[in-house]
Amino acid sequence: VQSYLLKSFSVQVLNKLHRHLWWAGRPNNIHALHFHPFNGRNIIVIELSKLHLLWYEDKIFLKPLPEYLLSTEFFNTYIANDKNLRGLVLGFLKSYARLIRYPVDLQLAKDKFLVPKDLEWNTWSGIAAHILQVPREDINMRYDYGELRLSRVNQAHRYCYCFPRLYFTQKHSFKQFFAQSIGWQVIFYGSVFVMAIFAAQQVLLTTDQ
């Protein structure tokens, strides 16, 4: 069970990128769930912890909250005694405590199959209040950050792990591939080239004088 849970909630690569995540998001930046449709984002349900809270253009990816994580008995039996797993699960739960802040968020989460259908607001609000009191040092460091821009996580991943490897890719148009994979390099080296030409012109003008 613990091996399955560790694999299911692993955010190992994001932890390796932790010191670069400032480029992709802000600490503790998690909007209430109902804000995302209001802001024009589609909620995409996906069973990949590596994509939980990552967003791209008009999509935000969210991993569903399994019912077993709401069981105190399950938590104490399989999670509490494993420091690494406990930090991962507490961070994941804390992200949901921030996503589901109001009854409207809970109803939206049910409609999107993110939480169990029979989860009541009184039950959830009690769980969330408890989770929000968990100190930072008990939570996996990935959850120091909230929502992350996928395109910038890709850039950070490429910087750390060598071009052209990306953190996550879908089927992209050439424009999207260019923007995420080579666009920033063309801009950077293009700027350097222009500056070099400008400097050379200044030298020539000085020589002519």
Number of C-alpha atoms within 10 A of each C-alpha: 7 12 8 9 14 17 13 15 19 19 20 14 12 20 15 14 17 16 10 18 23 15 13 20 19 14 14 13 16 19 16 17 21 20 13 16 13 9 9 11 16 16 20 14 16 15 14 16 20 21 21 23 24 20 21 14 11 12 15 23 23 22 21 20 17 11 13 11 15 16 11 11 12 12 15 12 11 14 23 17 11 12 12 15 22 20 21 25 22 23 24 22 20 22 25 25 21 20 20 23 19 15 15 14 18 25 20 15 22 16 12 15 14 22 19 17 14 8 14 12 17 9 10 17 17 10 15 18 13 12 18 17 9 13 9 14 9 14 22 22 17 22 24 16 19 21 22 24 18 24 23 19 24 20 25 23 23 17 15 13 13 11 12 13 15 19 18 12 12 7 7 10 9 9 10 14 15 14 15 22 19 14 13 13 13 13 11 10 11 12 12 12 12 11 12 12 12 12 12 12 12 12 11 11 10 9 8 7 5
